[in-house]
Structure formats: C-alpha cells, structure tokens
Amino acid sequence: MRLSNETLTSHEARNTTLERCAALRDFDTFACDASWTQTFFSDFVSDPSIFQHVPYGVDTSIFKPMDKTQCKRQLSQALGHEAILQKPLIGIVPGLNSHETLRFMRKLRFANPDFNYLVIHSTEMDNFTSDGCVNFFSIASLQDKEASPFIFNALDALVFPTILGSSPLLLLEVAACGIPTVVCGYSEPEEISGACRFIQISPSFFDPVDLPVESISQELRFLLENPNEQKDLVRAGLKAISTWTGEETTQRILNLFGYLQNRKMLQPKHRNHKLLFRKHYNLVSGEIESEALVLSQVPTPVDVEQAIGMTLLEEYTPMEVKTVLHSICKEPERAEKILENLL
C-alpha cells in the first residue's frame, strides 16, 4: 500500500494508518515516500519494519544546478519585487496547516529581518498574499511545477521540516538543484543524510508541530556566513540525490515486491487445534484461575496466552494476533516468543 507523507497531515489519516497496521499480513507493507514516516510511527506500532521507504524518483535532467544570479533576476521580475536581489533568499517548505504556516513565518521573519523568504507549498486555493519580504510559490498547477527548477535555483538556502505533511519529493528536487538545506524534524532524512544541517524535534501525535525558530535562525546564519560549509553540503547533497533517481525508485519497487512475494510463499500453514478453556478454584491462593487444554486422547495443558494465540491464528493475521498478545501479556518479549513458537 502506497503511503504518502503529505496525506498524514490530518489526524484521521494517521488513525486510519494505525488501524490498517493491525490488519497487515507478514507479506504486506506500507511503501512510504518519506524516511521519517517510519520514525514517527515507531512509537505507536510494535514492528516499524512494516513501513518500507520507497521515495519518488527525481528527474536530474530537469532538477539540476543553474546560474543562480540569472534565476534570481527571473524570479524578481516574475514577482515584481526588486528586493529579491538585495537580500539572501530562504526557501521554506512548511508542511503545516495554513494558519500554522503564517504563525511560523511571522516569527521567522521577526527573528531574521535581513532575509527574503519564499514559501513553497502545494495548496490548490492560494489564500496567501506576498509582501515583498515573504513571497509564496504554489506548485499545485503543472505550469508552476515546470517553473520549479528555476525557482529552486534562485534560493540561497532551504528550511525543510521532516514531519508528517511535508513533501519528501520537494526536498529531493531542491537538493538536486544544489541548494544547502537546514532540516528540522523527527529524524535526519535518509534521503540526504549527512548533506544538511539537522535540528532534532520530538514527534507529537496530536499537538501542532512547533518548529524551533531560534535554532533554525542560528543554523541559517551559520550556513550563510560559511561558504565552505555551503559547498560541502551542496556536494554531499548532489551525491546523495544520484541514488534517488526514477530508475533507482523503480528498482526499489521491484526488489520490495520480490521480497514480499518470497515471504508470502514461506507463510506457514496454521494447524487447527481443539482447545478447551475453563476456570478452576485454586485452593492454595483462594482465587479463580483460568486454564487451557489442547484436546486429544490425553488432554495437554497449555498457557492461556498461547492458547489464545493458537485460536486467533485460525482466523486472523499474525500482525493482528501480535497486537492482541502485546495487549494481554505483561511482558512484550513474552508475546513475541509465543507468536514465534506458533509460527
């Protein structure tokens, strides 16, 4: 199942994902376009490996370094803002709801009045207005998308949050244009690991993400004041992008499909056991206890948790059974051991 990071902006989509996690078979997986999706959900699922990273490929024949001065002039003419040429231009990919984006931009602009900003978003209905220092660029239409390489090359740096809702393809495309990046988020993106300035923030399932304006400002200033650091990040970013092309993505999909098909062929056949669950009074403890027996010519006692797992496996997937066992067993390791023995 393809899982787009941008769709996970809403809590409803996150809850739906968690519900489907429990129903996955051992040879099912979510193909995520962002590496940080797995990091986020690792606190909520027992097996994060069900989230496989399969990003969209970048067309490096289109998204590539261009003459920055010329691109800045073209952007300045298109926006009608001469100030674009007078101060560093910082690209912002917010990955937030519109009101949170505006609040973040007010804080960032107040902290750094000597920068110009270009907010890159994909909102169909553009309710934003530019004011000279803060400009908005929508890539929702095909025409805007075709202008993207020129727009990205006009940037001096990019701020990108690796959070649910942000577009990983935008990160790759901007990096492919040779733009140094400041990343803040749940984890350093696998896509350009080692090719960005990274700021750690904690995942939050329900609360709005609060991007650290002070830390972002410090990293931007360090980056713009150190040309050698910029060159190193650009060089590392272009090298990383060479492994995330369309051809590489196609191969990743084929490899993943082959891996899942192989797991499907190796799925064990679960035996149907005749089980008896009953309660008895423990004279020593003075309590009513549950017990389970495997019925045969000579009934054999079996742990209640194991018997529950044996019963559930007749109708439910191992992932569903694992979820139940994790809930009823006091020790997660015991739940894993029981399921391992049953499979």
C-alpha positions in Angstrom: 0.0 0.0 0.0 1.4 3.4 -1.0 1.5 5.8 1.9 2.1 9.5 1.0 3.6 11.6 3.8 1.5 14.6 2.8 -1.8 12.8 3.4 -0.7 12.2 7.0 -1.3 15.9 7.9 -4.7 15.0 9.3 -5.2 13.0 12.5 -7.9 10.9 10.7 -5.3 9.7 8.2 -2.9 8.8 11.0 -5.5 6.8 12.9 -6.6 5.0 9.7 -2.9 4.0 9.1 -2.7 2.6 12.6 -5.9 0.7 12.2 -4.6 -0.9 9.0 -1.3 -1.7 10.6 -3.0 -4.3 12.8 -4.6 -6.0 9.8 -1.4 -6.4 7.7 -0.2 -9.9 6.9 3.5 -10.8 7.2 3.9 -10.2 3.4 2.1 -6.8 3.4 3.8 -3.5 3.8 3.3 0.3 3.6 5.5 1.8 0.8 6.3 5.3 2.3 7.7 8.1 0.2 9.4 9.6 3.3 12.0 8.0 5.5 10.7 9.9 8.6 7.3 8.3 8.4 8.7 5.1 9.9 10.4 7.2 12.7 7.2 8.8 13.6 5.1 5.6 13.8 7.8 3.6 15.6 6.4 4.8 18.9 2.9 3.5 18.1 3.4 0.1 16.4 5.3 -3.0 17.6 7.0 -3.6 14.2 8.2 -0.4 12.4 9.6 -2.5 9.6 6.1 -2.7 8.0 6.9 0.9 6.8 9.3 0.5 3.8 10.9 3.6 2.4 10.2 3.8 -1.4 10.6 7.5 -2.4 9.6 9.1 -5.6 12.4 9.5 -8.1 13.9 12.8 -9.1 14.4 13.7 -12.7 18.0 15.0 -12.5 17.9 16.1 -16.2 15.4 18.8 -15.1 16.3 19.5 -11.5 19.9 20.4 -11.6 22.2 23.4 -10.6 21.7 26.5 -12.8 23.0 30.1 -12.9 21.8 31.5 -9.5 22.1 35.2 -10.5 20.1 34.7 -13.6 17.4 32.7 -11.8 17.2 35.4 -9.1 16.6 38.1 -11.8 13.9 36.0 -13.4 12.2 35.4 -10.1 12.4 39.1 -9.2 10.8 40.1 -12.5 8.1 37.5 -12.1 7.2 38.6 -8.6 7.7 42.3 -9.2 10.0 42.6 -6.2 13.4 44.1 -6.7 14.2 43.3 -3.1 14.7 39.6 -4.1 18.1 40.7 -5.5 19.2 42.6 -2.4 19.0 40.1 0.4 19.6 36.3 0.8 16.5 34.3 -0.3 15.5 31.5 2.0 13.1 28.8 0.7 10.6 27.4 3.3 8.7 24.2 2.9 6.4 24.4 5.9 4.5 21.1 5.9 2.0 22.7 8.3 -1.6 23.9 8.1 -2.1 27.3 6.7 -2.6 29.2 10.0 0.4 27.4 11.5 2.5 28.4 8.4 1.6 32.0 8.8 2.3 32.0 12.5 5.7 30.3 11.9 6.6 32.8 9.1 5.8 35.8 11.3 8.2 34.5 14.0 10.9 33.7 11.5 10.7 37.0 9.7 10.8 38.9 13.0 13.9 36.9 14.1 15.6 37.5 10.7 14.5 40.7 9.1 17.6 40.7 6.8 16.4 37.7 4.8 13.8 37.3 2.0 11.6 34.3 2.1 9.8 32.1 -0.5 7.3 29.7 1.0 6.9 26.7 -1.3 3.5 24.9 -1.0 1.0 22.9 -2.9 -2.3 24.4 -1.8 -4.9 24.5 -4.6 -6.6 27.5 -3.2 -4.0 30.1 -2.6 -5.1 32.5 0.2 -1.7 33.8 0.9 -0.5 37.3 -0.1 3.1 38.3 -0.7 4.5 41.4 0.9 7.9 41.8 -0.7 10.0 40.1 2.0 7.7 37.0 2.3 6.6 35.5 -1.0 4.5 32.4 -1.7 5.0 30.0 -4.6 2.4 27.3 -5.2 3.4 24.2 -7.2 -0.2 22.9 -7.4 -0.5 23.6 -11.2 1.5 22.0 -14.0 2.7 25.4 -15.1 4.1 26.2 -11.7 5.7 22.8 -11.5 7.5 23.4 -14.8 8.9 26.7 -13.3 10.2 24.9 -10.2 13.8 24.2 -11.3 14.3 28.0 -12.0 12.6 29.0 -8.7 14.6 26.5 -6.6 17.9 27.6 -8.1 17.2 31.2 -7.0 17.3 30.1 -3.4 20.4 30.6 -1.2 19.2 28.0 1.4 16.2 25.9 2.3 14.4 25.2 5.5 12.6 21.8 5.5 10.8 20.0 8.3 10.9 16.2 8.3 7.4 15.9 9.8 4.1 14.4 8.7 2.7 16.6 6.0 5.9 17.8 4.3 6.7 16.7 0.7 9.8 14.5 0.5 9.9 15.0 -3.3 10.3 18.7 -2.8 13.3 18.0 -0.5 14.9 15.9 -3.2 14.2 18.3 -6.0 15.6 21.3 -4.2 18.7 19.3 -3.1 19.2 18.2 -6.7 19.4 21.9 -7.7 22.4 22.3 -5.4 20.7 24.2 -2.5 22.1 23.8 1.0 19.4 22.8 3.5 18.5 23.2 7.2 16.3 20.3 8.3 14.3 20.2 11.5 12.2 17.1 12.3 11.8 13.7 13.9 15.0 12.3 12.3 17.7 13.3 9.9 16.3 12.3 6.5 17.8 9.2 5.0 17.3 10.8 1.6 20.1 13.4 2.2 21.7 12.0 5.3 24.9 13.9 6.0 24.1 16.6 3.5 22.1 19.0 5.7 22.2 20.9 8.9 19.9 19.0 11.2 17.8 20.1 14.2 16.1 17.4 16.3 12.4 17.8 17.4 10.2 15.3 19.1 7.3 13.6 17.4 3.8 14.6 18.6 0.7 12.6 17.5 -1.9 15.2 18.4 -0.4 18.6 19.1 0.6 21.0 16.3 4.3 20.9 15.4 6.2 23.8 16.9 9.1 24.5 14.6 12.1 25.9 16.6 12.5 29.4 15.2 15.6 30.2 17.3 17.5 27.1 16.3 16.5 27.5 12.6 17.7 31.1 12.6 21.1 30.1 14.1 21.7 27.4 11.6 20.7 29.6 8.7 23.1 32.3 9.8 25.9 29.8 10.3 25.3 28.4 6.8 25.2 31.8 5.0 28.3 33.0 6.9 30.3 29.9 5.9 30.7 29.5 2.2 32.8 26.3 2.6 30.0 24.7 4.6 27.6 25.5 1.8 29.8 24.0 -0.8 30.3 20.8 1.3 26.5 20.4 1.8 25.8 21.0 -1.9 28.4 18.5 -2.9 27.1 15.9 -0.5 23.5 16.6 -1.5 24.2 16.1 -5.2 25.9 12.8 -4.4 23.0 11.6 -2.3 20.4 12.6 -5.0 22.2 10.4 -7.6 20.9 7.4 -5.7 17.2 8.7 -5.7 16.5 8.9 -9.4 13.4 7.4 -11.1 15.4 4.4 -12.3 16.6 3.7 -8.7 13.0 4.0 -7.4 11.7 1.5 -10.0 14.4 -1.0 -8.9 13.5 -0.5 -5.2 9.8 -1.3 -6.0 10.8 -4.4 -7.9 13.1 -5.5 -5.1 10.4 -4.9 -2.5 7.8 -6.8 -4.5 10.1 -9.8 -4.9 10.9 -9.8 -1.1 7.2 -9.7 -0.2 6.4 -12.4 -2.7 9.1 -14.6 -1.2 7.7 -14.1 2.3 4.2 -14.9 1.0 5.5 -18.3 -0.4 7.1 -19.1 3.0 3.9 -18.5 5.1 3.3 -21.5 7.4 0.0 -23.4 7.4 -1.6 -23.0 10.8 -3.0 -26.1 12.4 -6.5 -26.1 13.8 -6.3 -27.2 17.4 -9.2 -28.3 19.6 -8.9 -26.2 22.7 -10.8 -26.1 26.0 -10.8 -23.0 28.1 -12.1 -23.4 31.7 -11.8 -21.9 35.1 -10.9 -23.6 38.4 -10.7 -22.6 42.0 -7.1 -22.6 43.4 -7.3 -23.9 46.9 -3.8 -22.5 47.7 -4.3 -18.9 46.6 -8.1 -18.9 47.1 -8.6 -17.4 43.7 -10.4 -18.4 40.5 -7.9 -19.1 37.7 -8.2 -19.7 34.0 -6.5 -22.6 32.2 -6.4 -24.1 28.7 -6.1 -27.6 27.4 -5.3 -29.0 23.9 -7.8 -31.7 23.5 -6.6 -35.1 22.3 -6.6 -38.6 23.6 -4.6 -37.2 26.5 -5.5 -33.5 27.1 -2.4 -31.4 27.4 -2.2 -28.2 29.5 -1.1 -25.1 27.6 -0.5 -21.5 28.7 -3.7 -19.4 28.3 -1.9 -16.7 26.3 -0.5 -19.3 23.9 -4.0 -20.9 23.6 -5.5 -17.5 22.7 -2.8 -17.1 20.1 -3.5 -20.6 18.6 -7.2 -19.8 18.4 -6.8 -16.4 16.9 -4.4 -17.6 14.2 -7.2 -19.7 12.7 -9.0 -16.5 11.5 -6.7 -13.5 12.0 -3.3 -12.4 10.6 -0.1 -12.7 12.6 0.0 -8.9 12.9 -3.5 -8.8 14.5 -2.6 -11.7 16.8 0.6 -9.9 17.8 -1.4 -6.8 18.7 -3.7 -8.8 20.9 -0.8 -10.7 22.6 1.0 -7.4 23.3 -2.1 -6.2 25.0 -2.8 -9.2 27.3 0.8 -10.2 28.1 2.6 -8.2 30.8 5.9 -8.6 29.0 6.3 -7.7 25.3 9.1 -10.2 25.0 6.8 -13.0 26.1 4.2 -12.0 23.4 6.9 -12.1 20.7 8.1 -15.5 21.9 4.7 -17.0 21.9 4.0 -15.9 18.4 7.4 -17.0 17.2 6.7 -20.5 18.6 3.2 -20.7 17.0 4.6 -19.7 13.5 
